[in-house]
Amino acid sequence: MKTALRDEFVGAIQRLRRGSPIPEKDLRFSSDTVKRVLQNAETLIREHVPTSGLDRIHTALHGHLLVVCDAEGRLERHKHGKTS
């Protein structure tokens, strides 16, 4: 357990040193909006505004999950526009 956690931290440090704190992933299920939000998050983090960058990552994750769930037919849309 400790070794896996250490390896995860070392990987994050190496990504930061290469210039991108956000690992490249296959976003074939994501929308253009999610991709733009991730680019925005990377810029904010690089410009030393990490809390705003983290907020953008949260927004991107939420958007990505909506796209994936919608593709799988797992979204329920309610009368008031809320999704669950």
N, C-alpha and C positions, 0 to 999 in steps of 0.2 A: 504494500500500500504506500509506504513512504517513498519507495523507489519510483513508483508510477507518478506520484505527485511531484517529486523532484524533477523527473523527466519532463513533465508538463510545464513546470516553471522554467526550466532550461530552454525548452522550445519557444516559450513566449519571449524570453530574453533575447534569443537569437533572432526572432522575427523583428523585435524592436530595433535591434542593432542593424538589421538590413534595411530599415526604413518604413516598414509597414506593420503596424500592430494588429492588423486584421488579416488572418490567413485567407489565401485564395481558396475558394470552394466552388464546386459545380452548382451554379444557381439556375439550372435549366427549368426548375419549377417556379422561379421567382419572377416577379414583374419588373419592368424597367424602373418603377418607383422604388422598389426595394434596393435595386442596384445603385440608384442615385443616392439613396439615404446612406448606404454603406460608404460610398465615396465621400459624402459629406462628413460622416463620422471619422473617417481616416484623416481628412483635412483638419477637423477640429482637434483631434488627438495630437496630430503633428504640430499644430500651432499652440499647444499647451493649454487647451481648454477641455481637459479630460472628462469633466462632469457632463458637459454638453455632448461630447462624443459618445459617452456611455448612454445618454438618453437617445441619441440617434440609433445606436446599436439595438436598444430595446425596441424602438419603433420598427427597425428593419426586421427584427426577429418576429415581431407580431405580424407584420405584413407578410413575411415569408410563410409563417404558419397558416395564415388565412388562405394563401394561394395553394399550398400543399393540401390542406383540408378540403378546399373547394374542388381541387382536381380529383380527390378521392371520394367526393360526394358526401363528406362528413360535416357540412355546415348546415345549420338550421337558421333560417332568417325569420325574424319575428316581425310583427306588425310595425313596431316602433323603430325599425332599422337596426336593432341590435342583432349581433351574431353570437351564436354559442356553439 
